[in-house]
């Protein structure tokens, strides 16, 4: 972890509370550059006026910066401050490397902030790593148990939802076969069915999930709508204007780790389109 001013992360127990929400104050996430060439990179960036002026001008990636101890870092999240309250559906859009996925993973607790403060209240369900816990020799039924434990479920809770998950994913006899024999579509079906069987307070998406053949996708979308309605907060990172308009009530436009527009979906999408046009994209 790179140096920071102060870092505070408050992740209370998963029990739902009336004040479910997310609050970030000056949130920063740096990834240090340990490559042996970082010294020469620092030299170029700090001593060359042209290169120095170009920092952060690219339309991909985070900002390259120098940490307080002199190490070079990629600043994926740069001093973000925002609040998301119960009932909100927030879409996050921006160029590749704008910080969308990093922000979601930080809220989920996968990445720790290197600066600022992050507070989350409520049970968090990330739906961007569906294959976590996938052991090749485990059967589908065993995968449900393994993945359920990783999601923080009690054995009794896993037992209660297992048959419903099996019925929904429609894998037939394959549910008792090793998952290494599954196609990609079968794996996604199983992971999706389990993830959407658990009630959460805060639901995080990194793009919406394709789940196989057309009939199953239709069923999955209906299930997803029910799942979203059960969740108090939804945050989805996407490149799709259609997804934003369908699922979200509020939007963040990110640029090099900063929120450059926080507002209604239509107005944020207009700002995004204007910026892309100005960049010649």
C-alpha positions in Angstrom: 0.0 0.0 0.0 1.3 3.4 -0.9 1.5 6.2 1.7 -1.5 8.1 2.6 -2.7 10.9 4.6 -5.3 9.0 6.6 -7.3 6.0 5.7 -10.5 5.0 7.4 -12.7 2.1 6.3 -15.8 1.4 8.2 -17.5 -2.0 7.3 -20.1 -2.9 9.9 -21.6 -6.3 10.3 -23.9 -7.5 7.5 -27.2 -7.1 9.4 -29.4 -4.7 7.5 -30.0 -1.3 9.1 -32.4 1.6 8.3 -29.5 3.8 7.4 -28.2 1.6 4.6 -25.8 3.5 2.4 -22.4 4.3 1.0 -20.4 7.4 1.8 -16.9 8.3 0.4 -14.9 11.4 1.5 -11.7 12.1 -0.4 -11.5 8.5 -1.4 -8.2 7.6 -3.1 -6.8 4.3 -4.4 -3.2 4.1 -5.6 -1.5 1.2 -7.2 2.3 1.4 -6.8 4.6 0.8 -9.7 7.4 -1.5 -8.6 9.0 -2.1 -12.0 12.7 -1.4 -12.2 12.0 1.2 -14.9 9.9 3.3 -12.5 12.9 5.5 -11.7 13.4 6.4 -15.3 9.7 6.9 -15.6 9.7 9.3 -12.7 12.7 11.1 -14.2 10.8 11.6 -17.5 7.6 12.7 -15.8 9.2 15.0 -13.3 11.9 16.6 -15.3 10.5 16.7 -18.9 8.0 19.7 -19.1 6.2 18.2 -22.1 5.8 14.8 -20.5 4.7 16.5 -17.3 2.0 18.4 -19.1 0.8 15.2 -20.7 0.2 13.4 -17.4 -3.5 12.4 -17.2 -4.2 13.6 -20.7 -4.6 10.1 -22.1 -8.1 8.8 -22.6 -7.3 5.4 -21.1 -5.9 4.5 -17.7 -5.6 6.2 -14.4 -3.3 9.2 -13.6 0.4 8.5 -13.1 1.5 10.3 -10.0 4.3 10.4 -7.4 3.4 9.2 -3.9 4.6 11.1 -0.8 7.5 8.7 -0.4 8.7 9.3 -3.9 7.3 6.0 -5.4 5.5 6.2 -8.7 1.9 5.1 -8.5 -1.2 4.8 -10.8 -3.9 6.8 -9.1 -7.0 4.8 -10.0 -9.3 6.7 -7.7 -8.5 10.3 -7.0 -10.1 12.1 -4.1 -13.7 11.0 -4.8 -16.5 12.2 -2.5 -20.1 11.1 -2.8 -23.0 9.6 -0.9 -25.4 6.9 -2.1 -28.6 6.5 -0.1 -31.1 3.7 0.3 -33.3 3.3 -2.8 -30.8 4.7 -5.3 -29.8 3.0 -8.5 -26.4 4.5 -9.6 -24.8 3.9 -13.0 -21.0 4.5 -13.5 -19.7 5.3 -16.9 -16.4 6.6 -18.3 -13.5 5.7 -20.6 -11.4 2.5 -20.2 -9.4 2.9 -17.0 -11.5 5.8 -15.6 -11.8 3.9 -12.3 -15.2 2.2 -12.6 -14.1 -1.3 -11.7 -11.7 -0.1 -9.0 -14.4 1.9 -7.4 -16.7 -1.1 -7.3 -14.0 -3.3 -5.9 -13.2 -0.8 -3.2 -16.8 -0.5 -2.1 -16.9 -4.3 -2.1 -13.8 -4.5 0.2 -11.5 -6.1 -2.3 -9.3 -3.1 -2.5 -8.4 -1.0 0.5 -8.3 2.8 0.1 -4.9 4.5 0.3 -6.4 7.8 1.3 -9.7 9.4 2.5 -12.6 7.7 4.1 -15.1 5.1 3.0 -18.2 4.0 5.0 -20.7 1.3 4.0 -23.7 0.1 5.9 -25.5 -3.0 4.8 -24.8 -6.4 3.3 -22.8 -6.1 0.1 -23.2 -8.5 -2.8 -20.7 -8.1 -5.7 -21.8 -9.7 -8.9 -18.5 -9.2 -10.9 -16.6 -12.3 -9.8 -19.1 -15.0 -10.3 -16.4 -17.7 -10.7 -14.8 -17.2 -7.4 -14.5 -20.5 -5.5 -14.7 -22.5 -8.7 -12.7 -25.7 -7.9 -12.4 -27.8 -11.1 -12.9 -31.1 -9.5 -15.9 -30.0 -7.3 -19.3 -31.0 -8.5 -21.9 -28.3 -9.2 -23.6 -29.2 -5.9 -20.3 -28.8 -4.0 -19.7 -25.5 -5.8 -22.9 -24.1 -4.4 -21.7 -24.9 -0.9 -18.2 -23.5 -1.4 -19.4 -20.3 -3.0 -22.2 -20.0 -0.4 -19.5 -20.0 2.3 -17.5 -17.4 0.5 -20.7 -15.2 0.4 -20.9 -15.5 4.2 -23.9 -17.8 4.3 -24.5 -20.2 7.2 -24.7 -24.0 6.3 -28.4 -23.9 7.1 -28.9 -21.0 4.7 -27.0 -22.8 2.0 -29.1 -26.0 2.5 -32.3 -23.9 2.2 -31.5 -22.4 -1.1 -29.6 -25.3 -2.8 -32.6 -27.0 -4.5 -34.0 -23.6 -5.8 -30.6 -22.8 -7.3 -30.4 -26.2 -9.0 -33.9 -25.9 -10.4 -33.2 -22.4 -11.8 -29.9 -23.2 -13.5 -31.4 -26.3 -15.2 -28.2 -28.3 -15.4 -29.9 -31.7 -14.9 -27.5 -34.6 -14.1 -24.5 -32.2 -14.6 -25.1 -30.8 -11.1 -23.4 -33.9 -9.7 -20.6 -33.8 -12.2 -17.2 -32.0 -11.9 -17.5 -28.3 -13.0 -14.4 -28.9 -15.2 -16.9 -30.7 -17.5 -19.1 -27.7 -17.8 -19.2 -25.2 -20.7 -18.7 -21.5 -19.9 -22.4 -21.0 -20.3 -23.2 -23.7 -17.7 -20.7 -22.2 -15.3 -22.3 -18.8 -15.6 -25.7 -20.3 -15.1 -24.7 -21.9 -11.8 -22.8 -18.9 -10.4 -25.6 -16.5 -11.5 -28.4 -18.6 -10.0 -26.5 -18.8 -6.6 -25.5 -15.1 -6.5 -29.1 -13.9 -7.2 -30.6 -16.3 -4.6 -29.1 -14.2 -1.7 -30.8 -11.1 -0.4 -28.4 -8.1 -0.1 -28.6 -4.4 0.8 -26.0 -3.2 -1.6 -25.7 -4.8 -5.1 -22.6 -4.1 -7.2 -22.4 -5.0 -10.9 -19.4 -4.7 -13.3 -21.5 -4.8 -16.5 -24.6 -6.9 -16.6 -24.2 -10.6 -17.0 -24.9 -12.7 -20.1 -26.0 -16.1 -18.9 -26.2 -18.4 -22.0 -28.9 -19.2 -24.5 -31.8 -16.8 -25.4 -34.4 -18.5 -23.3 -32.2 -18.6 -20.2 -31.2 -15.0 -20.7 -34.9 -14.0 -20.6 -35.4 -15.9 -17.4 -32.2 -14.5 -16.0 -33.3 -10.9 -16.7 -36.6 -11.4 -15.0 -34.8 -12.9 -12.0 -32.3 -10.0 -12.0 -35.2 -7.5 -11.9 -36.6 -9.2 -8.8 -33.1 -9.3 -7.2 -32.6 -5.6 -7.9 -36.0 -4.7 -6.3 -34.9 -6.6 -3.2 -31.7 -4.7 -2.9 -31.7 -1.2 -1.3 -28.9 0.2 -3.4 -27.6 -0.8 -6.8 -24.4 0.4 -8.4 -23.5 -0.7 -11.9 -20.4 0.1 -14.0 -21.1 -0.1 -17.7 -20.3 1.2 -21.1 -23.9 0.9 -22.2 -26.2 3.9 -22.4 -29.2 1.5 -22.7 -28.3 -0.3 -19.5 -27.9 3.1 -17.7 -31.3 4.3 -18.9 -33.1 1.0 -18.1 -31.6 0.3 -14.6 -30.4 3.6 -13.1 -31.9 6.7 -11.5 -28.6 8.5 -11.1 -25.2 8.4 -12.8 -21.5 9.2 -12.2 -19.3 10.1 -15.1 -15.7 9.2 -14.2 -12.5 10.5 -15.8 -9.1 9.5 -14.6 -10.3 8.5 -11.2 -12.5 11.6 -10.6 -16.2 12.1 -10.7 -16.6 14.9 -13.3 -20.4 14.8 -13.4 -22.9 13.4 -10.8 -26.5 13.8 -11.8 -29.5 12.4 -13.7 -28.9 9.6 -16.2 -29.9 11.6 -19.3 -27.8 14.6 -18.5 -24.7 12.6 -17.6 -25.0 10.6 -20.8 -25.2 13.8 -22.8 -22.0 15.1 -21.0 -20.3 11.7 -21.8 -21.3 11.9 -25.4 -20.0 15.5 -25.7 -16.7 14.6 -24.2 -16.2 11.6 -26.4 -17.0 13.8 -29.5 -14.5 16.4 -28.4 -11.9 13.7 -28.0 -12.5 12.4 -31.5 -13.7 9.0 -30.2 
